Amino acid sequence: MLESLRTIDDVRLNFSVGAGYFINITLAMIMFGVALGIKVKDFKNVLHSPKLPVIGFLSQFLALPIITFLLVILLKDNITPTIGLGMLLVASCPGGNISNFMSSYAKGNAALSVTLTAIATLSAIVLTPLNYSFWGKTYLNILAKSNHLAVHELVINPYDMFRTVFILLGIPLTLGMLVNNYFPRLTEKIFKPFRIFSLVAFMAMIVGLLHKNFDNFLLYIKFVFLIVLAHNIIAFLTGYYFAKSFRIKGSAQRTITIETGIQNSGLAIVLLINPRIFPPELAIGGIAFIAAWWGVWHIVSGLILSISWSFYRPKS
């Protein structure tokens, strides 16, 4: 499998500057729409009842990156460096923008889901760059020491990542919450249209990336599909059993499972097309295809899990 995959590390993204600006603006609007559903009280809930939000938060930003790191080290003889970096980048991102809908449909704890979205999105401004920088550098160092072919020219700069994430998450999040707080009637009118727009825009962003690199996508999809499938299942299991280890069951356990398994891979794609973080001359095909296919697959897997859970109520 590794021999067939090895050439993926030589793939460079085929993407214009104009398309890059479009993706940046699209993600910012998506995050503005997400913020319209976040209220200040969602942060206050953490202070009043911290156990569930804290455990859900740790599942996303501590447990999943660690489990993913162990997974890429375990698979280092069967995957390429950029594939491993792609898995680590996705695991460093916050929950996806459709997790609230899926959690509610799965008879999960809707209030907990919204609270986790709020604190995860805000925390991602700092934790996504830090997590990816730390685990990514550690992974590359291990590959170098074990005489694996590594992407030595790739310098992971947490400052550049922080600045990009702050602009694309922090500013839209702040504006969306301000609109929600000071213009509640307007928020009621535009919230649902923005939710629909978010899903359509996200899928359009993924399709656009895959279309521009379609030949390479067809060449590697059979390998990328299996890797993303395994990683996504492990992400769901991480959330499920991490919650269970703290004796959390029922609807809250379902929510933590979904929040951990649904990742904002759109943010990963935006980071990939930022020339200050990943210069265009770098071959990062594995990272790009992992992030793009995650964006498609986690919607499918999340819906399958949500629909399955919707048929019966969780135990108290």
Residue pairs with C-beta under 8 A, 6 or more apart in sequence:
1 78
1 223
2 77
2 78
2 79
2 80
4 223
5 79
5 80
5 83
5 220
5 223
5 286
6 80
6 149
8 80
8 82
8 83
8 216
8 220
8 223
8 285
8 286
8 289
9 80
9 81
9 82
9 149
9 151
9 283
9 285
9 286
10 283
10 285
11 213
11 216
11 283
11 284
11 285
11 286
11 288
11 289
12 280
12 281
12 282
12 283
12 284
12 285
13 209
13 212
13 213
13 272
13 273
13 280
13 284
13 285
13 288
14 212
14 213
15 209
15 212
15 213
15 273
19 208
19 212
19 273
20 273
20 274
22 208
23 205
23 208
23 209
23 269
23 270
23 273
24 168
24 270
24 273
26 201
26 202
26 204
26 205
26 266
27 168
27 205
27 266
27 267
27 270
28 167
28 168
28 171
28 172
29 172
29 194
29 197
29 198
29 201
30 97
30 197
30 198
30 201
30 202
30 266
31 97
31 121
31 168
31 169
31 172
31 173
31 176
32 172
32 173
32 175
32 176
32 194
33 97
33 176
33 191
33 194
33 195
33 197
33 198
34 97
34 117
34 121
34 173
34 176
34 198
35 121
35 172
35 173
35 174
35 175
35 176
35 177
35 179
35 180
36 176
36 179
36 180
36 187
36 190
36 191
36 194
37 100
37 114
37 117
37 180
37 191
37 195
38 114
38 117
38 118
38 121
38 173
38 176
38 177
38 180
39 177
39 180
39 181
40 177
40 181
42 114
42 115
42 118
42 119
43 115
43 118
43 119
45 53
45 111
45 115
46 53
46 54
46 115
46 119
51 246
52 109
52 112
52 248
52 252
52 256
53 112
53 115
53 116
53 119
55 242
55 243
55 246
55 248
55 256
56 112
56 116
56 239
56 243
56 255
56 256
56 259
56 260
57 116
57 119
57 120
57 123
58 242
59 238
59 239
59 242
59 243
59 256
59 259
59 260
60 94
60 95
60 116
60 120
60 239
60 259
60 260
61 94
61 120
61 123
61 127
61 131
63 238
63 239
63 242
63 260
64 91
64 235
64 238
64 239
64 260
65 88
65 91
65 92
65 131
65 135
67 91
67 234
67 235
67 238
68 87
68 88
68 90
68 91
68 135
68 231
68 234
68 235
69 88
69 91
69 135
69 138
69 139
71 87
71 231
71 234
72 79
72 83
72 84
72 87
72 88
72 139
73 139
73 142
75 84
76 84
76 142
76 143
76 146
76 148
79 227
79 286
80 149
80 286
81 139
81 140
81 143
81 148
81 149
81 150
81 151
81 286
82 151
82 283
82 284
82 285
82 286
82 287
83 224
83 227
83 286
83 287
83 290
84 139
84 143
84 286
85 136
85 139
85 140
85 151
85 154
85 284
85 286
85 287
86 268
86 286
86 287
86 288
86 289
86 290
86 291
87 227
87 231
87 290
88 132
88 135
88 136
88 139
89 132
89 136
89 268
89 271
89 272
89 287
89 290
89 291
90 231
90 263
90 265
90 268
90 290
90 291
90 294
91 131
91 135
91 231
91 235
91 263
92 127
92 128
92 131
92 132
92 135
93 124
93 128
93 263
93 264
93 265
93 267
93 268
94 117
94 120
94 121
94 123
94 124
94 128
94 169
94 263
94 264
94 267
95 116
95 117
95 120
95 121
95 259
95 260
95 262
95 263
95 264
96 262
96 263
96 264
96 265
96 266
96 298
96 302
97 198
97 199
97 202
97 264
97 266
98 198
98 199
98 262
98 299
98 302
99 113
99 116
99 117
99 258
99 259
99 262
99 302
100 110
100 113
100 114
100 117
101 195
102 258
102 262
102 302
102 303
102 305
102 306
103 109
103 110
103 112
103 113
103 254
103 255
103 258
103 259
103 306
104 110
104 113
105 306
105 307
105 310
106 254
106 255
106 258
106 305
106 306
106 307
106 309
106 310
107 251
107 254
107 309
107 310
107 312
107 313
107 314
108 251
108 252
108 254
108 255
108 258
108 309
108 314
109 251
109 252
109 254
109 255
110 255
112 251
112 252
112 255
112 256
113 255
113 258
113 259
116 255
116 256
116 259
117 259
120 259
121 169
121 173
122 169
122 170
122 173
124 165
124 169
124 264
124 267
125 162
125 165
125 166
125 169
125 170
126 162
128 161
128 165
128 267
129 158
129 159
129 161
129 162
129 165
130 158
132 156
132 158
132 161
133 156
133 157
133 158
133 161
136 156
137 156
140 150
140 151
140 152
140 154
140 156
143 149
143 150
144 150
144 152
151 282
151 283
151 284
153 282
154 278
154 282
154 284
157 276
157 277
160 274
160 276
160 277
161 271
161 277
164 270
164 271
164 274
164 276
164 277
165 267
165 271
168 267
168 270
169 267
179 186
179 187
180 187
202 266
202 295
203 295
203 296
203 299
205 266
205 269
205 295
206 266
206 269
206 292
206 295
206 296
209 269
209 288
209 292
210 217
210 292
213 285
213 288
213 289
216 285
216 289
217 289
217 292
220 285
220 289
221 289
221 293
224 289
224 290
224 293
225 293
225 297
227 290
228 290
228 293
228 294
228 297
229 297
229 301
231 294
232 261
232 294
232 297
232 298
232 301
233 301
235 260
235 261
235 263
236 257
236 258
236 260
236 261
236 301
236 305
238 260
238 261
239 256
239 257
239 258
239 259
239 260
239 261
240 253
240 256
240 257
242 256
242 260
243 249
243 252
243 253
243 256
243 257
244 253
248 256
249 314
249 315
249 316
250 314
250 315
250 316
251 314
253 314
254 309
254 314
257 305
258 302
258 305
258 306
261 298
261 301
261 302
261 305
262 298
262 302
263 294
263 298
265 291
265 292
265 294
265 295
265 298
266 295
268 287
268 291
268 294
269 288
269 291
269 292
269 295
271 277
271 278
272 278
272 284
272 287
272 288
272 291
278 284
278 287
